[in-house]
């Protein structure tokens, strides 16, 4: 696994794949299939590689399970399309030889220093948020590979970036201990929490769905790990403060907006704490069934609900990446006697259908995520969403790939033109000079 350190999660997942950085130079990544757990062999298994520096963060497109964005120390962001036949392991879990992916679909350039964090937009297709050690947060139009805005409201390192429920605003924390909420389209500060946490360690953030509430995670003046619940309409004081412990590792909050459950993970320890959020005082209720392990974690991520085994009443799946024991899935099940679909534990969730295009969102459209039922008997979320999900995905191609395709096309054209000349057939661009011409009985 990657040896880089920072404020990132180190692992991300779509409903089909997961990705994690590899140790060593070159910015290589392991991309594995969720349905093919097994052993990875760096000597033969295919990898994704192409950066000139280590990969620091990555994010999967919520509307395309095969599209991955990666951020690197080399100051660039690359967009990748994982092939349909990607198989690092066979059906028995054994390492399988394959061709590595080395050509990205697009490169996003504009940051002046290493790019540290990435977040895809939750409702708009092809919109990406990034932050860098150059103290900027940028919004990108992925389809055109263009930067559309750059926020430069701080002169300190940025520690976390998150979108709100509809993606109208984003928030970021920085080393100055302030949390800024930014109107994404006007690029202006809409709100700010000054000194959200008194401690010196990293501050992480999470919006609580469409409740109008917000969470920040950090440390107190006494270095105790804690989190706070805030009302976005009044940020003068937190609604609730929850003290956790005095462990040294940073916190990784994973909030399930569908069930309003918080899975609070810690770097360097093996415990996942569970809390339930309710939109009234005291707001937070600690659940007793926490997950504990003696194996410390380097990072965690949550698998999208579309990738769960709802037939077995799986409600959440976390992926835990460790330093020495690889990637471990943590499956959370609710025991039920009935084998029928249980909508109360698997409510409607965000689908793979965007609510609007990038240009529609940028021009002012504001929509919540398009929801779908997880009931196997009710795929999609209505005829329109089903048709949209079945529509062909947009495929972006890098300049390198386009040049290769153009070169191959030109070679093919040259071969066909030679055959036409041999047959004495004239064609546009041949100048009308054909060996044999009319004497061979060929009409033009």
ABEGO torsion letter per residue (X at the ends): XBABBEABAGBBBBAABBBBBBBEBGGBBBBBBAABBEBBBAAABBBBBGBABBBABBBBBAABAABBBBBBAAGBBBBBBBBAABBABBAAGBBBBBBBBABBABBBBGBABBBABBBBBAABBGBBBBBBAAGBBBBBBAAAGBBABBBBABABBBABBBBBAAGABBBBBBAAGBBBBBBAAAGBBABBBBGABABABBBBBBBBEAAGBBBBBBBBAAGBBBBBBBBAABAABBABBBBABABABBBBBBBBAAAGBBBBBBBGBABBBBBBBBBBOAGBBBBABBBBBABBBABBBBBBAAABBAAAGBABBBBBBBAAAEBBBBBBBBBBABABBBAAABBBBBBABBABBAAAAAAGBBBBBBBBBABAABBEBEAAAAAAAABBBBBBBBAAAAAAAAAAAAAAAAAAAAAAAAAGBBBBGAGGBBBGEAAAGBBX
